[in-house]
Amino acid sequence: MKKDMISNKWIPPVLLILLIAVIVGLYSCGEDEAESATTLSSSSELIRPNDTLCLAINEISLIEVPDPLSPDNTIYQLVDMDEPQVGVLFKDYHFNLDLVRVTQRGKIRHEYSRFDPFNKDQTMILLRNIDSGDYRVCRTDSMPYEQNHVRTITNLEEPRWDSHNPNLLWGISCFSIIMLDTQSGTETVIKDFSTDAVIGPIIAADSDLYRVTMRDEGESSYDKRYWAFALQGTDDDYKIDHIFTWDRAQDTVLGVYHVPFNEREIDWLGMSYFGNYVLIGGDSSNGGNLAGLTMANRELTRFHRLDYTTAHSDVGLDTHGNEIIVMQNVRTDYVDLIPIDWNTQPILESGGSYEGTNRTPLLILYYVTGANGLSTAGIHISCNYPGYCVISTYIEADDEETNWMDRTNILVKLDQTDPRAFYLSKLYSTYQNYWEETHATISNDGSKVIWASNWGKNVGADELFLIQLVMPMY
């Protein structure tokens, strides 16, 4: 009897087939990911993605933005709500998704929108003390998270979780890449560039150089094989002296580029998702090879300008597994999906055309005075989950919600032929200082979104807590 009810009434045959396909797809995706995270190929060929990705966000349960390229979408105004209690599940008033406050009010928060703060199995989270700059590893088995202290990290910069082993963190110390076992505290020097046959002599010849860095916003390839670094000194306003790339599988420096004085305005640098290309966040004021957002080959012998300048962005994959970057376009006031491709062209003129650029506008930032004008002070972008990105906003005190993006988290589907956007949640937070920006970030598996909030109280005091959204997944 129950069998008949399931097959004939509760689950239509087509839906049952779809459900089985999703489950099988998720299982095979997990196997492929684990294999790619533990195996480093010795091939120097460009990495090609699989034909399909496991995109398991349940879009049906989300409210879609009718036209992300229009300023005239529905504005869901913030509704007065008491500050939530730690660990108590509540619903977003408009969009009905599950939210929970996971930390107490204070100086502890996640680092930035571009990085997943959760480890591989989400049993731990990496938090930062915004006063001391220290990082703290905490368990997530109970709330508030920060009370489940595992380890404080004081000697590593740019820490990032391993893509496979949930206990491992990667970081930088002076000229070295360090791998930290968060359970035992054991630190392993993966590479000391001061002793490298190529980079070592460059460091030795300039006593002013003091570290390798991705300028805090870049990342290695997802599997931690390919890395791009700047050699930085203290002179000339903390100059960027050289850029170089390194292949961990072969322990080989693939390319070195001496940065001329007129190309040193670099916001960040890192690798594309698969490590096929180097990305350099150059300023529009730069000359030469590093004017604007720039892509390069791993050998640093070929450079190509992708955008007029560098703005808030993140690196990821589109729905077809192509390497992309999503970034605010300051020449058009759109957020663009930018393929990391030699055929992609920058828009250099204010209000320039997208025709023939190989790029896709995803949503409009309607910065005008008057009806539907965007009051948001700025946005941040998180592309950790393949095929999607989260765009968060932050707003100053006394600014009204006059645009559909104000005080809102948005999910964007990164499909170049049919991009779509969905409302996720309202943002109960007001910005005055940097650390009061929301910096929403989506986890690598797409199941969680987390951001900082002060609930509009004690603005300017940097007293924050974290809100976690549970994504609807198939």
N, C-alpha and C positions, 0 to 999 in steps of 0.2 A: 504493500500500500504506500509506504513512504517513497519507495523507488518510483512508483507511478506519479506521485505528486511532484517529485523533483523534476522528472523529465518532461511531464506534460503540462504542468501548471506553473511552477515557480521559475524555471529557467527555460526559455525558448531554445530550440536546438541551435540556432545561429549564435545566440549569446553564449551557450555552453561551449561551442567550438571556439569562440573568441576567448573565453576564459581559459580554456586549456592551452591555447596558443600563447597567451600572456604568461601563464605559469611556466611553460616549457621555455619560452624566450628568456624569462628572468633567470631560470636555472642555468641555461647555457651561457648567458651573459656573465654570471658569477664565476663560472669555470674559466671563461676566457680572460676575465680580469685578473684572477688569481695567477694564471699562468704568465700573463704579460708582466705582472708585478715582480715575479721571481726570476724571470729569464731575461738576460741581457744579450741580445743578438750582437754578434761581432761584425755584422754587415754594415757598410757605410752608406748603403742605399737609403733613399728617403723612405720613411715608414708610411705605409698605406693603411688607412682604416678599413675595418670590415664594412661590408655593404650595408649592414643594418646595425642600429643601436637599440638598446633596451630602454625605451622611453615609457616609463610606467606611471607617470603622474595622471591621475584621474581628472581630466579636463572637464568632464561632464558635471562634476560637482562644484566647479568654479563659475563665477559670474564673469562673462567675457566683456571686455571693453569694445563697444560697437565699432569705433574707428580710431585706432591709436594715432593716426596721422592728422586727426582733427582736434581742435581745442574744445569742441562742443559736447563731449561725452558727459554722462551723468556725474554730478558732483555729490558724493556721499559725505555729508558734513559730519564732523566729529560730534559724537553724542557724549554728554557728561557721564563719567563713570568713575567710581571710587578706585583709588590705587589698589591693584590686586594684591592678594596675599601670596606669599611664597608657596609654591607647590599646589595651589588650588586651580584646577582647570576652569577656564571660562571661555565664552564664545565671543568672537568678533561680532559686534552689534549688527553690522550690515551684511557681512559675508559669511557668517556662521561657521567659520573654521575654528578649530580648537587652539587655544592659546594657554600658556602657563608662564608665570614668572619663576625663574630658576635661580636667581641670586638675590641677596639682600642689597639694600641701597648702600653705596660706598664708592670706593676708588678702584674696584675690580671689574673688568669687562673683557670682551674679546678684542682682538687686535684690529682687524680690518675686514672690509667686505670681500676682498679677493681670496681670502684663505679660509678653508674649512677648519673651524676650531676643534672639531671632533676627530678622534682617532678612528682607525679603520672600522672597528666594531661599535663605536660610539659609547664605549664604556668609560672613556675619559675625555676631558675637555681641556684645552690650553687657554688660560686666562692671563691677563696682564694687569699688573699694578701700575696705574697711570701716574702715580707719584714717584715711585722708585724705579720704574722701568723693568722690574723683575717679571719673569714669567712664572706661572704656577700651574702645575699639572694637578687636576682634581678628578675624582671619580664622579660619575653621573648616576650612581645607583640610588641616590636620594637628593633632596633639595633642602637648603640651598647648596648648589654645587661647590661653592668655594670653601665650605666647611669639610669637604671630603678630600683633604689635602694629601697628595701623594709626594710631590717634590717641588721645591722652588729652584728655578734656574736663573743664575745670576751672571754666568760667564759665556752665554751663547747669544748671538744675534741672529735675526731672521729665522727663528725655529719653525720647522714645518714637519707635519706628521709623515711617516712612511706610508706609501700607498698600499702596502700589504701587511706588514707586521704591526699590530696595534700597540705594541710596547715601545716602538722606536720613534725617536725624533731626530731630524737632521738640523744642524745649525752651523753657524760660521763663528770662528774665533780667530781674530787677526788674519793670518794668511791661510788658515786651514778650514777644511770641511770636517765637522765632527758628527758622529752618530752617537746618540745618547740612549741607553736602555733606561727607560723611566722607572722600571721596577727595581733594578739593582743599583742604579746610579753609575754604571760603568760607561765611560766615554771612550770611543774608538776614533782615532785619527784616520779618516778615510783618505785624505790627501793634504799634504803640507806643500803649498805652492812655493814657499821660500826655498825649498830644496829641489824643485823641479828643474830639469835641464834647460827648459825654455824660459819659464817665468822667473826662476830663481835669480839669474843674472840681472834681469830688469829691476827686481826688488833691491838687490845688492847695490846697484848703481845709483839709486836714489833713496837716500836715508829718510826723506820726507814721507815716503809711502808707508801707510800704517795698516791697511786692510784690503781684503777683497770683499766686494759687496755687490748686491743686486739693487741697491738703493732702497731696500726695505719693501718694495712692492713687486719685484720680479720673482720668478720661480724657475726651477729646473723643469725638464720634461717630466711628465707624470710618473714615469718609472724610475726617475732619479738617475738616468744614464747621462743625459746631456745637460751641461751647465754653461751659463754665460755670466762672466763677472767683469766688473770694473776694478782696476787698481786705483785706489784713492789716496791722495796725500792731503796735508793740511794747508799748504801754501796756495795762493791764488784762489781764496774762497773755497777751500776743500776741492781742489782740482780732481777731475777724472783724467788720469794720465794715459792708461791703456785699457782696451777692452780685449778679452780673450775668451775662447770657448774650450771646453774640456770634455772628453769622452771617457766616462768612468769605466766602461767595459774594456777599453784598450789602454787606459791610463795614458792618454795622449792629448796634448794640446793641439787642437785642430786648426786654430787660427789666432793671430794676434794683430790688433790694430792700434797703432799709436794715434791718440786723439789730438788733433791740432787744437791750438788755443781757441780758435773761432768755432769749435764744435763741442765745447765742453758743457753746455747747458743741457744736461741729461737728467730727466726726472727719475727714470728707472730703466732697467734692462733685464731680460730673461729669455727663456726659450718658449717656443710654441708648445702646445699640448703634447705632441708626439716627439718634439725635439727636432723637427725638420728644419726649422728656421730660428734665427736670432731676432728678437724684437728689442728695439732701442727707442725709448721715449724721449726723443729729441725735441727741443723747443723750436718754434718758428724763427727765432732770432739766430739760430745756428746757420753757419755756412756749410759748404762742402757736402760730404756724404750723410751727415746726421741732422739735416734740417727737417724738423717735424717728426712725426711717428715714422720710424724706419724699420724695414725688414732687411735681413742680410742672410747670406748662406752661412753654413757652419764654419767655413774657412775664412770668413770675413774678408772676402775678396770681391763680393758683389753686394751692392746696396741699392735699395729701392724705397722711395718715399711713398708711404701709404696715406698719410693725412697731413694737413696743413701744420698742425701742432699736436701736442699731447695733452689730453684731458682725462677726466675720470673714465676708467675702462677696466676690462678684464679679458683674459685670454681663455678660450674654450674651444668647443666643437659645435657645429651646427647639427641639424637633425639628420644629415647625411654623413656625418663623421668627418667633415672637412674642418681643417684648422682655421679658426677665425678669431677676431678680436671685436668686442662690442665697446663702442666709445662714443662719448658726447662729441658732436661735430660743432665746433664753435663758429664755423662759417655758415651753417644752415640752421642751427638750433634744432636739429634732430638728434636722436640717438641712432647710430648706424651699426649695422652688421657689416664688418669689413673682412672679406676673405684675405687670408695671409697668402697672397698669390702675386706672382710677378705681373699679372695682367690687371691688378687692382690699381686704380688711379685716384690720386688725391683731388679734393675740391679745394682749390686755392683762392677762388674769388668769393667774396661775401654774397650769399644767396645763389651760389653757382648751381649748375644743373647736375643731376645724377646720371644723365644719359651717357652710356659708354664707360662708366666708372667701375662696374662690377661690384658695386656696393648697394646695400639695401637700407633705406630708412625704416626704422622700427616704430618710433613714436616721436611726437613733436613736443619740444620744450617751448611753450608759447609765452615767451618773455615779453609781454606788452602790458601797458597800463590800460585798465578798463575791463570790460566784460571778458570773462574766461581767461584772463591773464594769469600766468603762473607766478605765485607768490613764493614758491620754494626757493631757498637760498642756494641749493645745490643738490646733486644726485650722487649716488654710488651704485656700482654695478658688480654683480657676482655671477660668474659663469662656471661655477664648480661642477654643476651637473650637466652632462652632455645633452645638447639639444635645447637647453633652456637657460635663461638668466633671470635674476631678480634685480629689479631696480628700486632703490629706496630713496626717499626724499628727506630733507630736514629743513626746518623753517624757523625763523626768528620770532621772538616774542612780539605779540600784538599784530602780526601779519595774519590776515584773514585767508580762509580757504576759498579761492576764487577759480580754481582750476581742478580738473578731475584727478590730477596727480598730487595735489597738495596733501600733506600728511597721510601718504598712502604708500604701501608696498605693492609693486606690480610684478607679475610673472610674465615673461615674454618667451614665446616659442620661436626658436631660431631657425625658421624655415625660410630660405631666400625667396621661394616662389609664393609662399602663403604665410607670412609672419602673423602671429596673433598675440593678443595681450589679455591678461586676466587680472582682476582685482584680487588681492590676497588679504590685506588687513589695513586698518587705520593705524596711525602712529600717534600715540599719546606721548609726545616729547617736544621740547622746545630747545632750540639751539642758541647758544651764545659763544661758547668756547669749542675748540676743535673736538675734544673728547665727548662732547654732547651731541655730535653728529651720530645718526643712527647706525650707519655702516652695516645694513642688513646683509647677511651672507647665507647662501644655501649650501647644505651639506653635499658631499660628493655623491651620495646615493639618492639625493633629491627628497629625502624624507623629512627634513627639518629646515626651517629658516629661523635665524636668531639675530636679534638686534639690541642696541642699547637704548634705554629710555630713562628720562627723569620725571615722566608723567606731568611735565609742566610745572614742577615744584623746585624751589631753590635754584632757579636758572642762573647759570654762571658759576655755581659752586662745584661743578663736576661730581655731583652725587648721583650715581647711576645704578641701574640694575638691568638685567637681561630678560627679555621676553622671547619665548620660544614658540614658534608656530609648528604644528604637526601637519605636514602636507597630506592631502588625500591621495593615496596611492592605490593602484590596482592590486 
